[in-house]
């Protein structure tokens, strides 16, 4: 059974930084695309960033390029999202998700992913 557990959300001022962590289990880490999505009330869930740890490929939404960095630790089966220069528009519930196979372009379409964590709130104050 695929399990994903997020941590690291919180309240931060505009311009600040946060690092989200996703602990994974129950699947072959290198064979899956693993990523971060976010959602605000009344809006669709959007892909923020995804990674394929087997070949190192990554995907970033245009809105976060240059500010967010995704990384993975294959030995610990962890995925991280370093978020810098945070803006109020980044405020959302952030979810970790995983899907087979490891095709990071799936990040563009949240329904492509079938396994989800419980989410962690990120709030950026102005």
C-alpha positions as CSV (number, residue, x, y, z in Angstrom):
1,X,0.0,0.0,0.0
2,X,1.3,3.4,-1.0
3,X,1.7,5.7,2.0
4,X,2.6,9.4,1.8
5,X,3.0,11.6,4.9
6,X,3.7,15.3,4.6
7,X,5.3,17.6,7.1
8,X,6.9,21.0,7.3
9,X,4.0,23.4,6.6
10,X,3.3,26.5,8.7
11,X,3.0,30.2,8.8
12,X,5.7,32.4,7.2
13,X,6.1,36.0,6.2
14,X,6.3,37.1,2.6
15,X,9.8,36.5,1.3
16,X,10.5,33.8,3.8
17,X,11.3,30.1,3.3
18,X,9.8,26.7,4.2
19,X,10.8,23.1,3.5
20,X,8.2,20.5,3.0
21,X,9.0,16.8,3.5
22,X,7.2,13.8,2.2
23,X,7.9,10.4,3.8
24,X,7.0,7.5,1.4
25,X,6.5,3.8,1.7
26,X,4.9,0.9,0.0
27,X,6.2,1.2,-3.5
28,X,9.4,1.1,-5.5
29,X,10.6,4.7,-5.1
30,X,12.6,5.0,-8.3
31,X,9.7,3.7,-10.5
32,X,7.2,6.5,-9.5
33,X,6.8,10.1,-10.2
34,X,6.5,11.9,-6.9
35,X,5.4,15.4,-6.5
36,X,3.8,18.3,-4.8
37,X,0.5,19.8,-5.5
38,X,-1.5,22.6,-3.9
39,X,-5.0,23.6,-3.5
40,X,-7.0,26.6,-2.3
41,X,-10.7,26.7,-1.6
42,X,-12.8,26.8,-4.7
43,X,-9.9,26.1,-7.0
44,X,-8.6,22.9,-8.7
45,X,-5.6,21.1,-7.3
46,X,-2.5,22.2,-9.3
47,X,0.9,20.6,-9.8
48,X,3.7,22.5,-8.2
49,X,6.7,20.3,-8.8
50,X,7.5,16.6,-9.5
51,X,10.5,14.4,-9.5
52,X,11.6,11.1,-10.9
53,X,14.3,10.0,-8.6
54,X,15.5,7.2,-10.9
55,X,16.7,9.6,-13.6
56,X,16.6,12.9,-11.8
57,X,14.1,14.6,-14.1
58,X,12.0,17.3,-12.6
59,X,9.0,19.5,-13.4
60,X,8.1,22.9,-12.1
61,X,5.1,25.0,-12.6
62,X,5.9,28.4,-14.1
63,X,4.7,30.1,-11.0
64,X,7.4,28.6,-8.8
65,X,10.3,28.3,-11.2
66,X,13.4,29.8,-9.6
67,X,11.9,29.9,-6.2
68,X,11.1,26.3,-5.3
69,X,13.4,23.3,-5.5
70,X,12.4,19.6,-5.4
71,X,14.8,16.9,-4.3
72,X,14.7,13.3,-3.2
73,X,16.7,11.0,-0.9
74,X,16.5,7.5,-2.4
75,X,18.0,5.8,0.6
76,X,15.4,7.4,3.0
77,X,12.6,7.4,0.4
78,X,11.9,11.0,1.1
79,X,10.9,13.9,-1.2
80,X,11.5,17.5,-0.3
81,X,10.2,20.8,-1.5
82,X,12.4,23.8,-0.6
83,X,10.3,26.9,-1.0
84,X,12.1,30.3,-1.0
85,X,10.9,33.8,-1.7
86,X,7.4,32.9,-0.7
87,X,4.5,35.0,-1.7
88,X,0.9,35.3,-0.3
89,X,-0.3,33.6,-3.5
90,X,1.6,30.5,-2.4
91,X,-0.8,30.1,0.5
92,X,-2.5,26.7,0.1
93,X,-2.8,23.2,1.3
94,X,0.2,21.3,-0.1
95,X,-0.2,17.6,-0.9
96,X,2.4,14.9,-1.7
97,X,1.4,12.5,-4.5
98,X,2.9,9.5,-6.2
99,X,2.1,7.7,-9.4
100,X,3.5,4.9,-11.6
101,X,5.3,5.3,-14.0
102,X,8.0,7.9,-13.3
103,X,6.8,10.5,-15.9
104,X,7.2,13.9,-14.4
105,X,5.0,15.6,-17.1
106,X,2.0,14.0,-15.4
107,X,2.5,16.8,-12.8
108,X,0.6,19.1,-15.2
109,X,-2.6,17.2,-14.5
110,X,-3.4,16.3,-10.8
111,X,-6.0,13.6,-11.6
112,X,-3.1,11.6,-13.2
113,X,-2.0,10.8,-9.6
114,X,-3.9,8.2,-7.6
115,X,-2.0,8.2,-4.3
116,X,-2.1,11.2,-2.0
117,X,-1.0,12.3,1.4
118,X,-3.2,14.1,3.9
119,X,-1.8,17.6,3.1
120,X,-0.1,20.3,5.0
121,X,-1.1,23.9,5.3
122,X,1.3,26.6,4.1
123,X,0.3,30.2,4.9
124,X,2.3,33.2,3.7
125,X,1.4,36.5,5.3
126,X,2.0,39.9,3.6
